[in-house]
Structures are given as C-alpha cells and as structure tokens.
C-alpha cells in the first residue's frame, strides 16, 4: 500500500488538521508516514501545503515527485490547480467548490471549473455551506476529508477513530461535530 497526498489551501482552513487525522489513522495501522509542510504567510490568508506520504514499506523522502501524487485534497479550488503538476494522470482531486479570494487578480471561477472538469477524477463540494447547514461550521475541512476517504484507501472507521484521538482533549462536542462532518463528506463521495 502506498498513497501520496498533497493537502493544500489557505492558512486557517484546517489543512494541517486534516494531515494530523490522516497521519494518526495511518500510524494506528502501523503504516509508515512522512510529512513535509510548506506554510505561506504565518497569518491567515497565506498558502499552506503539505506532502503526506503513507506506505506499508519504508519511505525515503517526505517530498512527492512531479506526477507522483495519488490525491490532492484542497480547501480552495485555485490551490488545487496550483498542484496539478504533482498529480498522477489517474489521480484524484477532492476540493472545496468555494473560492477564498485573498488576491486581487483571483482567476474567474468558470476558468477554474473548466480546468478541473478536464481531469478524470474530481469531487467538488460546497463544504462551507454544508458545514453551516448541518450545524458544524468549524468542520468544513473534515467534510472534505470524508469525501476523500475512498481515494485515500483508509478505512472510514480508522478515520473516525483518529478524529476521536486527535480531538479528544477538546471535548465530546468537538469530537461529535467532526464525526458528523466526516459522515457528511462520506455521503457526498
């Protein structure tokens, strides 16, 4: 088993929380894991990207080569396009459909959507609206993780268990909100 994942978005969107949950699930399965993070501006609004490599065999590098990513999970549609050169031809893109327009020359959404439509495997969700509509407004990132579950090759229950461990110190309400968000994403696959 080997899965190379690029997680991307904008600071404050929960990219590193997704990486933590996936990493926790993988380590609990005794898989090898390597992670490299690149942060843009340290404040909200800068780009954030993480390479996450999971394997049943030892991993020698934490960086994913061009054309080597199995999955891109993006909290922001333009950021998904930024990392397409790293995606395998048959790889998956799971992205938020809602732009985070933090630059003055943000591309037209029709152009972004047309580029995404050219790819063989794309899931686009309005995770922010789903999160608000379902009473989990701070868990949009976990909705996206739920939608990515099958592409990741990690059992759903293992992600649930990881959420319980990662968020347990924040209390039962936070754990349950994130379990609910994961289920919402799974239903949207």
N, C-alpha and C positions, 0 to 999 in steps of 0.2 A: 504494500500500500504506500503510495506517495501522492501527496497533494500539495501543490504550491499555490498560495493565495496572496493576492495583493488586496489590501484594505486601504481605502482612500476616502478623503473627504476634506472638510474644513474643520479647523480647531474648534472644539467644544461640541462636536456632533456625536461623540461616543465611539469613534473608530477604535481607540485603544481598549475600550471596554469589550468590544466585540473580539478583539485579539486575545484578551485575557480569558474570556469564556471559551473560545475555541482551544486555546492553549491548555486550559485546565481540563477540558474534556479529553484532549489528546494525551496528556500526561497520565490521566487516570486510566487510560487504556494501554499504558506502558509503551506509547509511541515516542519516537524521537521528535524533538521540535527545536527549530531555530527561528529566531525573530530578529528583524532589523527594523528600526523605526526612523523615519525622517520627519522632523517637525518643521513647519514653516515658522511664521512668527509665533512667538510664545503666547501671544494673546489670541483670543477667539478671532477667527477670520483668516488665519494663515492656513496654508495647505498642510495636511497631515497624511502621511503614507506609511504603511507598514508591510514588509515582506514577512510572511508566515509560512514556514515550510514544515510539513508533517510527514513522517515516514516510519515504516516498520524497520527500516535499515538506518544505520548511522548517516547523518547529514554532515557534509564537509563545509558548506558555505551557507551563510544566512541570506545571501542575495539570490534572487531569482533571475536567471538569464533572460535576455530578449527572446520572446517566443516560447517561454517556459511555464508561464502561469496557467494553471488549470481553471482558476476562478478569480474574478475581480469583484469585490464587494465594495460598492461605492455609495456613500451617503449623499452624493451630489453628482448629477449627470455629466457635467463638463469634466469633472475629475475622472470619471470612468473613461472618457475618451482620451485623456492625457496618458493613461497607462495601457492603451490598446497595443502598442508595440511589444509589450511583455506577454500578451495573451496568446495561448496556443490557438491554432486555427479552429479547433472544435471546442475551445474553452467557453466558459460561462461568464456572463456579466449579469450581476444582480445589483440593481441600482435604484435609488430614490428617483422618482419622476419629477420632483420639485427642485428647481434651481435655488442655490444660495448665491444671490447676485452681490458679490462682495468686490467686484471690479467694475469700472465704468464702461468697459467695452465687452461686457459679457456677450457671448455669441447668441444669436437668435435660437430659441428653443426648437423651432422647426428644423434647423440645420442639425442640431444635436440629435434630435429624434430620428432624422433621416440616416445619420451615420450609425446610430445604434440599430436601426432596422436592417442594415446590411449584414449584421452579424447573425450567425446561425442559432445562438442560444442566449437570449436576453430575457430577463424578468425585470420589468419596470413597475414600481409601486408608488402610490402616493402615501408613503409611510407616515408622514406628518399628520395628514388628515385622518388616516386610520387610527393613529395613536390618540388623537383628540376625540374622535367619535366613540372610542372604546374605553375612555377613561384612564388611559396610560400615556399621558402627553410627554413624559420624560423617557419613554421606552421605544421611540421610533427606531433606534438603532437595532434593538433586539427583534423588532418585526422584520427588519431586513435580514438579520441572521436566520430567523425561522424560514424565510423564503429561500435562503441559500443552503439549507440543511442537506438536501439531496445531492446537490452539486459538490458539497464538501466531503461526502462519503462518511460522515459521522452520524451515528445513530441518534435519533431525536431524543431518546431518554438520556443519553450521555450529555447532551447539551442542557437538558433540564437539570440534571444533577450538578453540572458545572455552574449553572446560574445559582442554584441553592448555595453552593460553597462560596462562590465569588461575592454574592450579595448578602450572605447570612448576617454579617456584622451590621448591616443597615436596617435590619428588622424584617419581620414577616411580610409587612405590607409591600415593601420594595421587592422582595423575592417574588411574591404572588403577582405583582404588576408585570414583572419581567417574564414570568412563566406564561402569563396571559398573552403578552406581546409575542413571545416565541410561537405560541399556538396560532395567533393571527397570521403571522408570516407563513407558517407551515400550510395553513388553509389556502393561502394565495399562490402556492407553487404551481 
